[in-house]
Amino acid sequence: MKRLAPMLAVAGLIAGTVPLLSATGASAAPAAEYTPQKPAWQRCSADRPAAYECATIKVPLDYRRPRGRTIDLAISRMKSGNPARRHGAMLLNPGGPGGSGLDLPLMMDEVMPKDVRDQYDLIGFDPRGVGASTPITCGLTDTEQNINRPYREETFPADVAWARTVADKCREKAGPVLPFVTTRNTARDMDAIRAALGEKKISYVGYSYGTYLGAVYTQMFPERSDRIVLDSGVDPQRIWRGMIQVWATEAEPAFRRWTQWTAERSAEYGLGATPDAVSRTFWDLVARADREPIEFEGTKLTGDDIRTARAVFFSPSQAAPLVKALKDAADGKPVKLTPPQLQLLKPAAAEPASDNGTAVFLAVVCGDTEWPRYPEQYAREAARDKIAYPLYGDFASNIKPCAYWQRPVEPPTAMKTRTDVLTVQNEWDSQTPLVSGQGLHKALRGSRMVLAQGGEGHGVYLADPNSCANAPVSSYLTTGRLPAADVTCTTAPGAAEHRAEIAPQSPQRFPGLTDGRF
């Protein structure tokens, strides 16, 4: 059975310290001269259900020039099976930026409760620049796509050269399109889909980066926003460098929680009887791997490789056996892991010979907002954060290609309009940590939050079938009524085997070879 969580994990997420600007930039609505055509729906493929339909519509590359160049937007749907109960259309987004959403209707159709499912035509789409929509590429190698670069004074010039090279290659390969692959234009595309479907309003479920996309839509098109669920929230005040840096700041309390949990189980894992002892064991392993890489499941891991796996510590029951296995490998002992634990070690499958996801990711996070321009600032902050947040601080603050990107076409979206939306959050989410989800909730006046206390993992609603958050979210989608107040419920932290089952491509694994997205 296909699972929702793997798609969410592959889609990924990021953010920044640039403060939110108050201007909203270009006009929100597509110009009057632009009218989306009606979709010509057809069966997506012979090996998929007949009810799963696909179409392509044309949208302007630049909505300020609606009669100019157009691009393709691939969309999909699975209609409500109960027309008498149909409420409307629900758009779906799995995150990214750069994640494909065409298959989300199929996945949601399998896991969504019937009383919710009956009310909606489920609508998926590949955002502009992605996959089956007019795709972009920067022609990047696998090495060039890796943003996990530790800061060292002696290697920083090479990091600067990498950042400049990636930005230059993106301009060369996708220059005419790149400035328009942004969150605000994707929100305009969502409204074009709404118009093409003939709907007055749309409902929406968005995960991770999709929460920011959904929030932007509600600000640009408040009168067309119906029932909106934003799951695993991006803080609009942190786009986008700050969302990368929050990975570093919030990994530290997660690491401390892990040391306490593991110390209480010292008889099982043998990593130390106190939190300080567990911490020393881990950092000793990092130091050993820096001196001589550790052979681990067919890969030689350096200390930097181990630190990039900061996400695993948000789930202590995953982290402890993996660190124990790493210590055993370093000591020359046999490594014993269960099949689900081994699955956590496997890197997510990359698209063959493609940098499409990375190209879109960079286009959005570099093009949505301004980044610092001076390499010296990155070096100074990375050196500082390597001390303050030793697990991931230097990775987060080191230079990125955005330092050499062209200036954004329009400023970020101000969160000023009251929005009756529901935000959803796990307490221990590694990609959009709790503080980020709380920031989204605070930014959206009128919103309510469902917090799964004790919940682990990235993606909540239907991604974890046992989450206490599922019921209140389904109730909102069924009735349209927000909870009278914020909801805090308790979800038991999942066992490693359970999290591996629902999210086998989760970023929570060794080695830290995640694609670094939301």
C-alpha positions as CSV (number, residue, x, y, z in Angstrom):
1,M,0.0,0.0,0.0
2,K,1.3,3.4,-0.9
3,R,2.0,5.7,2.0
4,L,1.6,9.4,2.4
5,A,4.6,10.0,4.7
6,P,7.3,8.9,2.2
7,M,6.2,11.6,-0.3
8,L,6.2,14.2,2.5
9,A,9.7,13.1,3.5
10,V,11.1,13.2,-0.1
11,A,9.5,16.7,-0.6
12,G,11.6,18.1,2.3
13,L,11.9,22.0,3.5
14,I,14.1,25.3,4.5
15,A,14.1,29.1,5.9
16,G,15.9,32.5,6.8
17,T,16.5,35.3,9.2
18,V,15.5,38.0,6.8
19,P,12.6,39.9,8.5
20,L,9.2,39.7,6.8
21,L,8.6,42.7,4.6
22,S,5.3,44.6,4.8
23,A,4.8,45.2,1.1
24,T,2.8,42.6,-0.9
25,G,4.4,43.5,-4.3
26,A,2.6,42.8,-7.6
27,S,-1.1,42.4,-7.8
28,A,-2.4,39.2,-6.3
29,A,-5.0,38.3,-8.9
30,P,-4.2,37.1,-12.4
31,A,-4.9,40.0,-14.8
32,A,-8.3,40.3,-16.3
33,E,-7.0,39.5,-19.7
34,Y,-5.9,36.0,-18.6
35,T,-8.6,33.3,-18.4
36,P,-7.5,29.7,-17.8
37,Q,-8.9,27.1,-20.2
38,K,-11.0,24.3,-19.0
39,P,-8.9,21.1,-18.3
40,A,-9.2,18.3,-20.8
41,W,-9.3,15.4,-18.3
42,Q,-8.1,12.0,-19.3
43,R,-7.0,8.8,-17.5
44,C,-3.5,9.4,-16.2
45,S,-2.2,6.0,-17.3
46,A,-3.4,2.5,-17.9
47,D,-1.7,1.2,-14.8
48,R,-3.4,3.7,-12.5
49,P,-7.1,3.6,-11.5
50,A,-9.5,5.0,-14.1
51,A,-10.8,7.5,-11.5
52,Y,-7.3,9.1,-11.4
53,E,-7.4,11.8,-14.1
54,C,-4.8,14.1,-15.4
55,A,-4.7,17.3,-17.4
56,T,-2.4,20.2,-18.4
57,I,-3.4,23.9,-18.4
58,K,-1.4,26.9,-19.5
59,V,-0.5,29.7,-17.1
60,P,1.5,32.9,-17.6
61,L,5.1,32.7,-16.8
62,D,4.8,36.3,-15.6
63,Y,1.3,37.3,-14.4
64,R,2.2,40.9,-15.0
65,R,2.3,40.0,-18.7
66,P,-0.7,37.6,-19.1
67,R,-0.5,37.6,-22.9
68,G,3.2,36.8,-22.9
69,R,5.0,33.5,-22.5
70,T,3.1,30.6,-20.9
71,I,4.2,27.5,-19.1
72,D,2.5,24.2,-18.5
73,L,0.9,23.2,-15.2
74,A,0.2,19.5,-14.7
75,I,-2.8,18.8,-12.6
76,S,-4.6,15.7,-11.4
77,R,-7.8,14.8,-9.6
78,M,-9.9,12.1,-8.1
79,K,-13.5,13.2,-7.9
80,S,-15.8,12.7,-4.9
81,G,-17.6,9.4,-5.0
82,N,-20.6,10.9,-3.3
83,P,-21.9,13.9,-5.3
84,A,-24.7,14.5,-2.9
85,R,-22.2,15.2,-0.1
86,R,-19.6,17.1,-2.3
87,H,-18.5,20.4,-0.7
88,G,-15.9,21.4,-3.3
89,A,-12.4,20.9,-4.5
90,M,-9.4,20.4,-2.3
91,L,-5.9,21.2,-3.5
92,L,-3.0,19.3,-2.1
93,N,0.7,20.0,-1.7
94,P,3.4,17.8,-0.2
95,G,6.1,20.4,0.4
96,G,9.5,21.0,-1.1
97,P,9.9,23.5,-2.6
98,G,10.3,21.2,-5.6
99,G,8.1,18.3,-4.5
100,S,5.7,16.7,-7.0
101,G,2.1,16.6,-5.9
102,L,0.5,14.8,-8.8
103,D,0.1,11.5,-6.9
104,L,-1.2,13.0,-3.7
105,P,-4.9,12.5,-4.7
106,L,-4.1,8.7,-5.0
107,M,-2.4,8.6,-1.6
108,M,-5.0,10.7,0.2
109,D,-7.8,8.7,-1.4
110,E,-6.4,5.6,0.4
111,V,-6.0,7.1,3.8
112,M,-8.6,9.9,4.2
113,P,-11.7,9.0,6.3
114,K,-14.8,8.5,4.2
115,D,-16.8,11.3,5.7
116,V,-14.0,13.7,4.7
117,R,-13.3,12.0,1.4
118,D,-16.9,12.2,0.2
119,Q,-16.9,16.0,0.4
120,Y,-14.0,16.7,-2.0
121,D,-12.6,16.4,-5.4
122,L,-9.0,15.8,-4.6
123,I,-6.7,17.9,-6.8
124,G,-3.0,17.4,-7.1
125,F,-0.5,19.4,-9.1
126,D,3.2,19.7,-9.9
127,P,4.0,23.3,-9.0
128,R,5.6,25.5,-11.7
129,G,9.0,24.3,-12.6
130,V,8.4,20.8,-11.2
131,G,8.3,17.4,-12.9
132,A,5.3,17.1,-15.4
133,S,4.8,20.9,-15.3
134,T,7.3,22.9,-17.5
135,P,10.4,21.7,-15.6
136,I,13.6,23.6,-14.9
137,T,17.1,22.4,-14.5
138,C,20.4,24.0,-13.5
139,G,22.5,21.2,-14.8
140,L,24.0,20.5,-11.4
141,T,26.0,17.5,-10.4
142,D,25.2,15.4,-7.3
143,T,28.0,17.1,-5.5
144,E,26.8,20.6,-6.5
145,Q,23.4,19.8,-5.2
146,N,24.6,19.1,-1.6
147,I,24.0,22.1,0.6
148,N,25.3,20.3,3.7
149,R,28.7,22.0,3.9
150,P,30.5,22.3,7.3
151,Y,32.3,25.5,8.0
152,R,36.1,25.4,8.2
153,E,38.2,28.5,7.7
154,E,40.5,26.6,5.3
155,T,37.7,25.2,3.1
156,F,35.5,28.3,3.1
157,P,36.9,29.7,-0.2
158,A,35.9,26.4,-1.8
159,D,32.4,26.8,-0.3
160,V,32.2,30.4,-1.8
161,A,33.3,29.1,-5.2
162,W,30.6,26.3,-5.0
163,A,27.9,28.8,-4.1
164,R,28.8,31.1,-7.0
165,T,29.1,28.3,-9.5
166,V,25.7,26.9,-8.6
167,A,24.1,30.3,-9.0
168,D,25.8,30.9,-12.3
169,K,24.8,27.5,-13.7
170,C,21.2,28.2,-12.7
171,R,21.2,31.5,-14.5
172,E,22.7,29.9,-17.5
173,K,20.3,27.0,-17.8
174,A,17.1,28.6,-16.5
175,G,17.6,32.3,-16.5
176,P,14.4,33.5,-18.3
177,V,12.2,31.3,-16.1
178,L,14.1,31.4,-12.8
179,P,12.8,34.7,-11.4
180,F,9.2,33.6,-11.7
181,V,9.5,30.3,-9.9
182,T,8.4,31.7,-6.6
183,T,5.9,31.0,-3.9
184,R,3.7,34.0,-4.8
185,N,3.5,32.9,-8.5
186,T,2.7,29.3,-7.4
187,A,-0.1,30.8,-5.3
188,R,-1.3,32.6,-8.4
189,D,-1.2,29.2,-10.2
190,M,-3.3,27.7,-7.5
191,D,-5.9,30.4,-8.1
192,A,-5.7,29.7,-11.9
193,I,-6.4,26.0,-11.1
194,R,-9.4,27.1,-9.0
195,A,-10.7,29.2,-11.9
196,A,-10.1,26.4,-14.4
197,L,-12.1,24.1,-12.2
198,G,-15.0,26.6,-12.1
199,E,-14.8,26.8,-8.3
200,K,-15.6,30.0,-6.4
201,K,-13.4,28.8,-3.5
202,I,-10.9,26.1,-2.8
203,S,-10.0,24.1,0.2
204,Y,-6.4,23.0,0.7
205,V,-4.2,20.6,2.7
206,G,-0.5,21.5,2.5
207,Y,2.5,20.0,4.3
208,S,5.8,21.6,5.3
209,Y,6.7,24.1,2.6
210,G,3.1,23.7,1.5
211,T,2.1,25.4,4.7
212,Y,3.9,28.6,3.6
213,L,2.4,28.3,0.1
214,G,-1.1,27.9,1.6
215,A,-0.5,30.8,4.0
216,V,0.5,33.0,1.1
217,Y,-2.6,32.0,-0.9
218,T,-4.8,33.0,2.0
219,Q,-3.2,36.4,2.0
220,M,-3.4,37.0,-1.7
221,F,-6.8,35.4,-2.2
222,P,-8.6,35.5,1.1
223,E,-12.1,35.6,-0.4
224,R,-11.3,32.4,-2.4
225,S,-9.9,30.4,0.6
226,D,-12.3,27.8,2.0
227,R,-11.1,25.1,4.5
228,I,-7.4,25.4,4.8
229,V,-5.1,22.9,6.8
230,L,-1.5,23.8,7.2
231,D,0.5,20.8,8.5
232,S,4.0,21.1,9.9
233,G,4.4,24.8,9.7
234,V,7.0,27.1,8.1
235,D,7.3,30.4,10.1
236,P,6.8,33.3,7.6
237,Q,9.2,35.4,9.7
238,R,12.0,32.9,9.0
239,I,11.9,32.5,5.2
240,W,14.2,31.2,4.1
241,R,17.6,31.4,5.7
242,G,16.1,31.3,9.1
243,M,14.3,28.1,8.4
244,I,17.6,26.4,7.7
245,Q,19.1,27.9,10.8
246,V,16.2,26.7,12.9
247,W,17.3,23.1,12.1
248,A,20.4,24.0,14.1
249,T,18.9,25.7,17.0
250,E,16.2,23.1,17.6
251,A,18.4,20.1,17.1
252,E,20.1,21.0,20.4
253,P,17.1,20.4,22.7
254,A,16.2,17.3,20.7
255,F,19.8,16.0,21.3
256,R,19.5,16.7,25.0
257,R,16.2,14.9,25.2
258,W,17.9,11.9,23.4
259,T,20.8,11.8,25.9
260,Q,18.3,11.7,28.8
261,W,16.2,9.0,27.1
262,T,19.2,6.9,26.2
263,A,20.8,7.2,29.6
264,E,17.7,5.8,31.2
265,R,18.2,2.8,29.0
266,S,21.9,2.4,29.4
267,A,21.5,-1.4,30.1
268,E,20.0,-1.8,26.6
269,Y,22.3,0.5,24.6
270,G,25.5,0.9,26.6
271,L,26.1,4.4,25.5
272,G,26.3,5.9,29.0
273,A,24.4,5.9,32.3
274,T,24.0,9.7,32.5
275,P,23.1,12.3,29.8
276,D,26.6,13.7,30.0
277,A,28.1,10.3,29.5
278,V,25.8,9.6,26.5
279,S,26.8,13.0,25.0
280,R,30.5,12.2,25.5
281,T,30.1,8.9,23.7
282,F,28.5,10.6,20.7
283,W,31.1,13.4,20.4
284,D,33.9,10.9,20.9
285,L,32.5,9.0,17.9
286,V,32.4,12.3,15.9
287,A,36.0,13.0,16.8
288,R,37.1,9.4,15.9
289,A,35.3,9.7,12.5
290,D,37.1,13.0,11.9
291,R,40.4,11.3,12.5
292,E,39.6,8.2,10.5
293,P,36.2,7.7,8.8
294,I,34.1,4.8,10.2
295,E,33.1,2.0,7.9
296,F,29.3,1.8,8.4
297,E,26.9,-0.2,6.2
298,G,29.1,0.1,3.1
299,T,29.8,3.8,3.6
300,K,32.8,5.6,5.2
301,L,31.4,8.2,7.6
302,T,33.3,11.3,8.7
303,G,32.4,13.3,11.8
304,D,30.7,15.8,9.6
305,D,28.6,13.1,8.0
306,I,27.4,12.0,11.4
307,R,26.5,15.6,12.4
308,T,24.4,16.1,9.3
309,A,22.1,13.4,10.7
310,R,20.8,15.8,13.3
311,A,17.2,15.0,12.4
312,V,17.5,11.5,13.8
313,F,17.7,12.8,17.4
314,F,14.1,14.1,17.2
315,S,13.1,10.4,17.6
316,P,15.2,8.9,20.5
317,S,14.0,5.4,19.8
318,Q,15.5,5.7,16.3
319,A,18.6,7.5,17.3
320,A,19.8,5.2,20.1
321,P,20.1,2.0,18.2
322,L,21.7,3.8,15.3
323,V,24.3,5.4,17.4
324,K,24.9,2.1,19.2
325,A,25.4,0.5,15.7
326,L,27.8,3.3,14.8
327,K,29.8,2.7,18.0
328,D,29.9,-1.0,17.3
329,A,31.1,-0.4,13.8
330,A,33.9,1.9,15.1
331,D,34.9,-0.7,17.7
332,G,35.0,-3.4,15.0
333,K,32.0,-5.3,16.4
334,P,29.2,-6.8,14.2
335,V,26.4,-4.3,13.5
336,K,23.0,-5.7,14.3
337,L,20.0,-3.7,13.0
338,T,16.4,-4.6,12.3
339,P,15.1,-4.3,8.7
340,P,13.2,-1.1,9.6
341,Q,16.3,0.4,11.1
342,L,18.3,-0.6,8.1
343,Q,15.6,1.1,6.0
344,L,16.3,4.4,7.8
345,L,19.9,4.3,6.6
346,K,19.0,4.2,3.0
347,P,19.2,7.6,1.2
348,A,16.0,8.7,-0.5
349,A,16.0,7.7,-4.2
350,A,17.1,10.5,-6.4
351,E,15.6,11.3,-9.7
352,P,17.9,9.7,-12.3
353,A,20.2,12.3,-13.8
354,S,18.0,15.2,-12.7
355,D,18.4,18.2,-10.5
356,N,14.9,19.4,-11.0
357,G,13.9,19.3,-7.3
358,T,17.0,21.1,-6.3
359,A,16.7,23.7,-9.1
360,V,13.1,24.5,-8.0
361,F,14.1,24.5,-4.3
362,L,16.9,27.1,-5.0
363,A,14.6,29.2,-7.2
364,V,12.0,29.5,-4.5
365,V,14.2,30.0,-1.4
366,C,16.6,32.3,-3.2
367,G,13.9,34.1,-5.1
368,D,11.2,34.6,-2.4
369,T,13.4,36.9,-0.3
370,E,16.7,38.7,0.0
371,W,19.8,36.9,1.4
372,P,23.0,38.3,2.7
373,R,25.4,39.3,-0.1
374,Y,28.8,39.3,1.7
375,P,30.7,36.0,2.2
376,E,32.3,37.4,5.3
377,Q,28.9,37.5,7.0
378,Y,28.4,33.8,6.3
379,A,31.9,32.9,7.6
380,R,31.4,34.9,10.8
381,E,28.0,33.5,11.5
382,A,28.9,29.9,10.7
383,A,32.0,30.1,13.0
384,R,29.8,31.5,15.7
385,D,27.0,28.9,15.3
386,K,29.5,26.0,15.1
387,I,30.2,26.8,18.8
388,A,26.6,27.7,19.8
389,Y,24.9,24.8,18.1
390,P,27.6,22.1,17.6
391,L,25.4,19.5,16.0
392,Y,24.5,21.5,12.9
393,G,25.1,25.2,13.4
394,D,27.9,25.6,10.9
395,F,26.1,23.7,8.2
396,A,23.0,25.9,8.7
397,S,24.7,29.2,8.6
398,N,27.4,28.5,6.0
399,I,27.2,30.2,2.6
400,K,24.5,29.1,0.1
401,P,24.0,29.8,-3.6
402,C,21.3,32.4,-2.6
403,A,24.2,34.8,-1.8
404,Y,24.8,35.1,-5.6
405,W,21.2,35.0,-6.8
406,Q,19.5,37.8,-8.6
407,R,17.4,40.1,-6.5
408,P,13.8,39.0,-5.9
409,V,11.2,40.3,-8.3
410,E,8.8,41.1,-5.5
411,P,9.0,41.2,-1.7
412,P,7.6,38.5,0.6
413,T,4.0,38.3,1.5
414,A,2.9,40.2,4.6
415,M,0.6,38.2,6.9
416,K,-1.9,40.9,7.6
417,T,-5.3,39.4,6.6
418,R,-7.3,37.4,9.2
419,T,-7.3,33.8,8.1
420,D,-9.6,31.1,9.6
421,V,-7.2,28.2,9.0
422,L,-6.1,25.2,11.0
423,T,-2.4,24.6,11.7
424,V,-1.2,21.2,12.7
425,Q,2.1,20.3,14.4
426,N,4.1,17.5,16.0
427,E,6.0,18.5,19.1
428,W,9.2,16.8,17.8
429,D,9.3,17.6,14.1
430,S,12.8,17.8,12.7
431,Q,12.2,19.6,9.5
432,T,9.7,22.2,10.7
433,P,10.4,22.3,14.4
434,L,7.8,23.2,16.9
435,V,9.0,26.8,17.2
436,S,8.5,27.2,13.5
437,G,4.9,25.8,13.6
438,Q,4.1,28.1,16.5
439,G,5.5,31.0,14.4
440,L,3.1,30.2,11.6
441,H,0.2,30.0,14.0
442,K,1.1,33.4,15.5
443,A,1.5,35.0,12.1
444,L,-1.9,34.0,10.9
445,R,-4.5,36.0,12.8
446,G,-7.6,33.9,13.4
447,S,-5.9,30.6,13.0
448,R,-6.2,27.6,15.4
449,M,-3.5,25.1,16.2
450,V,-3.7,21.4,16.8
451,L,-0.5,20.3,18.6
452,A,0.3,16.6,18.9
453,Q,2.3,16.6,22.2
454,G,4.8,13.8,22.1
455,G,4.3,13.4,18.4
456,E,7.5,12.7,16.4
457,G,8.2,12.9,12.7
458,H,7.6,15.3,9.9
459,G,4.0,15.4,8.7
460,V,1.0,14.8,11.0
461,Y,-2.4,14.5,9.4
462,L,-2.9,11.0,8.0
463,A,0.9,10.7,7.7
464,D,0.8,9.0,11.1
465,P,-2.4,6.9,11.3
466,N,-2.1,6.9,15.1
467,S,-1.8,10.6,15.7
468,C,-4.2,12.3,18.1
469,A,-4.4,15.2,15.6
470,N,-6.2,13.2,12.9
471,A,-9.6,13.5,14.5
472,P,-9.8,17.3,15.0
473,V,-8.4,17.9,11.5
474,S,-11.0,15.6,10.0
475,S,-13.7,17.3,12.0
476,Y,-12.7,20.7,10.6
477,L,-12.5,19.4,7.0
478,T,-15.9,17.8,7.4
479,T,-17.8,20.7,9.1
480,G,-15.8,23.8,8.2
481,R,-15.8,24.8,11.9
482,L,-12.5,25.6,13.6
483,P,-12.0,24.5,17.2
484,A,-13.2,27.1,19.7
485,A,-9.6,27.2,21.0
486,D,-6.2,25.7,20.2
487,V,-6.1,21.9,20.8
488,T,-3.3,20.1,22.5
489,C,-3.6,16.3,22.5
490,T,-1.1,13.6,23.4
491,T,0.4,11.2,20.9
492,A,2.7,8.4,22.2
493,P,6.1,8.7,20.5
494,G,6.3,6.1,17.8
495,A,8.6,3.1,18.0
496,A,11.4,3.1,15.5
497,E,9.8,0.3,13.6
498,H,6.5,2.2,13.4
499,R,8.1,5.4,12.1
500,A,10.2,3.4,9.6
501,E,7.0,1.7,8.4
502,I,5.1,4.9,7.7
503,A,8.1,7.0,6.6
504,P,10.9,4.7,5.1
505,Q,12.4,7.7,3.3
506,S,12.4,9.9,6.4
507,P,15.4,12.2,6.8
508,Q,15.9,10.6,10.2
509,R,18.6,8.2,9.3
510,F,22.4,7.7,9.1
511,P,24.3,8.8,7.1
512,G,23.0,12.3,6.9
513,L,22.5,12.3,3.1
514,T,19.2,14.1,3.1
515,D,18.2,16.4,0.3
516,G,17.9,19.2,2.9
517,R,14.4,20.3,1.9
518,F,11.1,20.8,3.6
